[in-house]
Amino acid sequence: MNTHLTIQGLSLRHQQRTLVHDLQLTLKAGQVHALVGASGSGKSLTCLGILDLLPPGVHCSGATLLLDGKPVEPAQLRGREAALVLQNPRSAFNPVRSLRQHALETLQTRGVTGHEADELIHATLHEVGLYDGQRVLDSFAFQLSGGMLQRMMIALALLADSRFLLADEPTSDLDVVAQARFLDLLERLVDERNLGVLLITHDMGVVARSADHVSVMAHGRIVEQADVYSLFNNPRSEEARTLLAAHHALTREVCNA
C-alpha cells in the first residue's frame, strides 16, 4: 500500500510571533524523512504541531492533514495512525504506572485484551530487542535506561498499529552504542513493517545513515528539500551547507584523534 501523510500549510504562532511558517511536508510509508536544522529552527514544534500536542500559548493555524489524500484531524492520527518518540522518553511515561499498564492501555484502544494482549505484548517487546520482557513490563520508567525506554516507545507504537512514527531527536540522549542499536531497529522496522518515519535531528551522521529524504529548516521555514544523496553532494541552501560543514569538521576531528 502506497500510504502517505501530507502536512499542508502548518503555521504555529506564539502571541504575535510566527514560529513556523506555512510548512509543507509529505511522509511516505517505508521511508525515513529527516527534518534538520539548527536549535530553535522550529523542528520540534513542527513535530508537536502535526499531532496537536503544542505547549501552552502556542497555537496552530491553517494546517491541513491528508492521510492517503483524505483529510484527517490530529486526534485521529495521534496514538493511532501516528506515534511519537521523544528525545527524553522518561517524560512520556506515567511515573506511577508500570510499563505493562502502558502496553495494556494501548491495546485496549484496539479492543485487544486478555491472553491475546499478553502474547502480542511479549512478541512486540522481543521484536524491538527487549528480550527480558517480564522484567521490563514489571518496571516503572525510572527503573529503565533511556535506550530501553526508547525501544518501549517504539513497541507501544507497534502495539497501536501506527503506520507513521514521529521521532524527535531520539538519539540525542543515548550513548554511541545505544544510538547505533536504536538506528538498527528503526531501519529494520521501516523495511519489515513499511513504517513511515519523520526523524527530527541535528546530527547529519544520523541523516546520512538512515534518511531517504531531507527537509532543511531555518527560522521556522523549510528552505530546502531533497533526497539524501543530493543534499550531501549538492546542498542548495546556506543552512544545509552550514550543517554539513559542521558535520565534516567533526568527523575529521574524530578520524584524526
C-alpha positions in Angstrom: 0.0 0.0 0.0 1.4 3.4 -1.0 0.5 5.1 2.3 1.4 8.8 2.7 0.8 11.5 5.2 0.8 15.1 3.9 1.0 18.2 6.1 -0.1 21.4 4.3 0.1 24.9 5.5 1.2 24.3 9.1 1.7 27.6 10.8 2.4 28.0 14.5 2.2 31.2 16.5 3.0 32.4 20.0 1.3 35.7 20.7 2.3 38.0 17.8 5.3 35.9 16.7 5.1 33.2 14.0 7.3 30.3 14.9 6.6 28.0 11.9 5.6 29.4 8.5 3.3 27.6 6.1 5.1 24.2 6.4 4.6 21.6 3.6 5.8 18.1 4.2 4.9 14.6 3.0 5.8 11.4 4.8 5.8 8.1 2.9 5.4 4.5 4.3 8.7 2.6 4.1 10.8 5.7 4.1 12.7 7.9 6.6 12.2 11.7 6.1 14.7 13.7 8.1 13.8 17.2 9.3 17.1 19.0 10.1 18.1 22.5 11.3 19.9 24.4 14.0 18.5 24.7 17.5 15.5 27.0 17.6 14.6 26.5 13.9 11.2 25.0 14.7 11.8 21.3 14.2 10.4 20.0 17.5 7.4 22.4 17.4 6.6 21.1 13.9 6.5 17.6 15.2 4.3 18.5 18.1 2.1 20.7 15.8 1.3 17.8 13.5 -0.2 15.9 16.4 -1.7 18.9 18.2 0.5 18.5 21.3 1.7 22.0 21.4 2.9 23.7 24.6 0.6 26.3 26.3 0.5 29.6 24.4 1.5 28.1 21.0 -1.4 27.9 18.5 -1.8 26.2 15.2 -3.5 27.9 12.2 -4.2 26.9 8.6 -3.0 23.3 8.7 -4.5 20.5 6.6 -3.5 16.9 7.2 -4.1 14.3 4.5 -3.8 10.6 5.0 -3.7 8.9 1.6 -5.4 12.1 0.2 -8.2 12.2 2.7 -8.5 14.9 5.4 -7.9 13.8 8.9 -7.7 15.6 12.3 -4.7 15.4 14.6 -6.8 13.5 17.1 -7.4 10.8 14.5 -3.7 10.4 14.0 -2.4 10.7 17.5 -1.7 7.3 19.1 -3.4 5.6 16.2 -2.0 6.3 12.7 1.0 8.2 14.0 3.0 7.7 17.2 5.6 9.9 18.9 9.1 9.1 20.2 10.6 11.9 22.3 14.1 13.0 23.0 13.6 12.4 26.7 11.5 9.2 26.7 11.1 9.2 30.5 8.8 12.2 30.3 6.4 10.2 28.0 5.5 7.6 30.7 3.3 8.0 33.7 5.8 7.5 36.6 3.3 5.7 38.8 2.2 3.2 36.1 4.2 0.1 35.1 5.3 -0.5 31.5 2.8 -3.4 31.5 -0.1 -1.0 32.3 1.1 1.3 29.4 1.1 -1.6 27.0 -2.3 -2.9 28.1 -3.9 0.5 27.8 -2.5 0.9 24.3 -4.0 -2.4 23.2 -7.4 -1.7 24.9 -7.9 1.2 22.4 -7.8 -1.5 19.7 -10.1 -3.9 21.6 -7.3 -6.4 22.3 -7.4 -7.8 25.8 -6.7 -10.9 27.8 -4.4 -13.7 26.6 -4.2 -12.3 23.1 -2.9 -9.0 24.5 -0.3 -10.7 26.7 1.1 -12.7 23.7 1.2 -9.7 21.4 3.0 -7.6 24.0 5.7 -10.1 24.6 6.1 -10.7 20.9 6.4 -7.0 20.2 8.9 -6.4 23.0 11.0 -9.2 21.5 10.7 -7.6 18.1 12.2 -4.3 19.4 15.0 -6.0 21.3 13.6 -6.1 24.8 14.2 -9.7 25.4 13.7 -9.7 29.2 10.1 -8.8 28.7 8.8 -9.9 32.1 11.3 -7.6 33.9 10.6 -4.7 31.6 6.8 -4.9 31.9 7.0 -5.1 35.7 9.3 -2.0 35.8 8.4 1.7 36.0 10.0 4.2 33.7 12.6 5.4 36.3 13.9 1.9 36.6 15.0 1.6 32.9 17.7 3.2 30.8 17.0 5.8 28.2 17.7 3.3 25.4 15.3 0.7 26.8 12.6 3.4 27.1 13.1 4.5 23.5 12.6 0.9 22.5 9.5 0.7 24.7 8.1 3.8 23.0 8.5 2.1 19.6 6.9 -1.1 21.0 3.9 1.0 22.0 3.7 2.5 18.5 3.7 -1.0 17.1 1.1 -2.2 19.5 -1.1 0.7 18.4 -0.5 -0.5 14.8 0.7 3.0 13.9 1.8 3.5 10.3 3.9 6.5 11.0 6.5 7.3 13.7 7.5 10.9 14.6 10.8 10.7 16.3 12.1 14.0 17.9 15.9 13.8 18.4 15.6 10.2 19.5 19.3 9.6 19.7 20.5 12.8 21.4 20.4 11.4 25.0 21.9 8.0 24.1 25.5 6.9 24.1 27.1 5.8 20.8 26.3 2.1 21.2 22.7 2.8 22.2 22.4 5.2 19.2 23.6 2.6 16.8 21.2 -0.1 18.2 18.3 2.3 18.0 19.0 3.2 14.4 19.4 -0.5 13.6 16.0 -1.1 15.0 14.4 1.8 13.2 15.8 0.9 9.9 14.7 -2.7 10.3 11.1 -1.7 11.2 11.0 0.7 8.2 12.0 -2.2 6.0 9.9 -5.0 7.6 6.9 -3.1 8.8 6.8 -0.5 6.0 6.8 2.2 8.7 7.0 5.8 7.6 9.3 7.9 9.8 9.8 11.6 10.4 13.2 11.8 12.0 14.0 15.2 13.6 17.7 15.6 14.3 20.6 18.0 14.1 23.0 15.0 13.6 24.0 14.8 9.9 25.7 11.5 10.6 22.3 10.0 11.5 20.8 11.6 8.4 23.5 10.1 6.2 22.9 6.7 7.6 19.2 6.5 7.9 17.3 9.1 5.8 15.8 8.7 2.4 14.7 12.4 2.1 15.7 15.5 3.9 13.9 18.8 4.7 16.1 21.6 6.0 14.5 24.1 8.3 15.6 27.6 9.3 13.8 30.3 11.2 10.5 28.4 11.0 10.6 27.8 7.3 11.6 24.8 5.1 14.4 26.2 3.0 15.4 23.1 1.1 14.0 19.6 0.4 16.0 16.9 -1.4 16.8 13.2 -1.4 19.7 12.5 1.0 22.3 11.9 -1.8 21.5 15.2 -3.5 21.6 17.1 -0.2 25.0 15.8 0.8 26.5 16.2 -2.7 24.9 19.4 -3.8 23.3 21.4 -1.0 21.5 24.5 -2.3 20.7 26.4 0.9 23.2 28.2 3.2 21.7 26.3 6.2 22.3 22.9 4.7 25.9 23.9 3.8 26.5 25.1 7.4 25.2 21.8 8.9 27.3 19.8 6.5 30.4 21.8 7.2 30.0 21.3 10.9 29.4 17.6 10.3 32.5 17.2 8.1 34.7 19.2 10.6 33.5 17.0 13.5 34.1 13.7 11.6 37.6 14.9 10.5 38.4 15.7 14.2 37.2 12.2 15.3 39.2 10.5 12.5 42.4 12.5 13.4 42.1 11.9 17.1 
